[in-house]
């Protein structure tokens, strides 16, 4: 599988996102799934926002890129590098933490200098959004120094991971998230926006299903789909839509469940069409 929702996930945390050209098809083959988020620092130059971006994307003389799925700049900008397999974890203590099963984040840092607060905030919010998107516990957010084999082989990131995980657990709970501006709206207005975006997505999905998924869509349609995905990232993070005291998480889960239901309906519709075509083909053959 290719993790083609990585940009949308980052935006759902209210972060500035830059999509590197070709990222959706970049990787050393497909991922097996997502069971962990592995945090790194680049140990790169002390100057610039993301001077290691080119190396992470294209690799080094001794290791081909991509070397991580994301690069996190010093100002909190998230650069989306790859959707496929990345060489970031190396040898690990548990297969669930391996390259095949983990999202790798390379944060621009020297490993010795102090971390900008805006970067740490973005780091935590990105990890929280990934946990929500892939149904992971906060304990699945791990430092490279925690997963590497043998122990002690790596030292990144150079901050206390227990403290960082506590920060991840409390991230995305303020109006700084993408959906934060919706707090000024009533629950009824939030629900109205949610339902409208849901209707648009359902309509676009119906068009896709009607063509059997084989329609070659133009650039305008592709752009529209991206914009709808972004709208969903906003709607899914509306604060406490169902009054359960949790911001974002439950509405995002509800959205993922609704999306899964829609995909199941589309699959059933396609299976029915395939059955009809098979019967017609058999009849014509007879």
C-alpha positions, 0 to 999 in steps of 0.5 A: 500500500502507498500512504497517499493520505499523508498530506491530508493527515498533516493538514488535519492537524492544522499544519502548513504542508508542502507536497514534494512533486511525485511524493504519492508514487515515491518509495522503495515499493509498497508499505505493509501497513502502519503500526508505528510512527518513528521520530528522527532528527536529521543531524544536519546544518544549523542554518535553514528551515529544511536543508536536509530535504533533498537528501531525505528525498533523493538519498545519499551516495551510500543509501538511496532515497527516500529516507523518510515519509516527512521532513519537518522544518524548523518553522513547523512546515511539513514536507511530504516526501514519499508515500511508499517504503522509506529507508529510515528505521534500519535494523530494529528490535521489533518488526512492527517498528520496521520500515515496512510498518512505520511512518518515518518523520525526519525533523530538521535539527542538529541534535545539539541545539535547542528545538524551536517551540513551533517545531516541537508543537508541529511534531506532536500534532503531526504524530497525534494526527497520524495516530488518529488516522491509523488507529494507533495508541500514543505508545506507538510513537517512538524515537529512532533511539528506542526502536533501533537494534542493537540498543544504543546504535542511534540517539535521535531524537535528542529529547525525552520520548516519554515527555514527548509522548505526553505532549502528543497525547495532549496535542490538537486540543486547542484552537490552533488546529485546522478546525479551530475556527469552527469553534465560533460556529454552533454545533448545528452549523458545524454539522451542516458543513460536515453533511455538505462535504459528506454529500460532495464526497459521496457524489464524487465517489458515485461518479468514480463507481459508475465508471468502474474506477477506470475513468481517466480524470482530468486535472480539474477533477483531481484538484477538486478531489484534493480540495474535498479531502482538505475540507474533510480534514477540516470537518473531521476535526471540528471540536467536540461535535458529539459533546463527548469531551474529545476534540477531533478524535471521535469525529475523525473516527466517525468520518473514517467509518463513514468512508469505509461504509461508502467504499464497501457500498461502492465495492458491492455495486462494482461486484454487482456490475461485474456479475452482470457483465459475466452473465452477459458474456456467458450468454453471448458466448452460448 
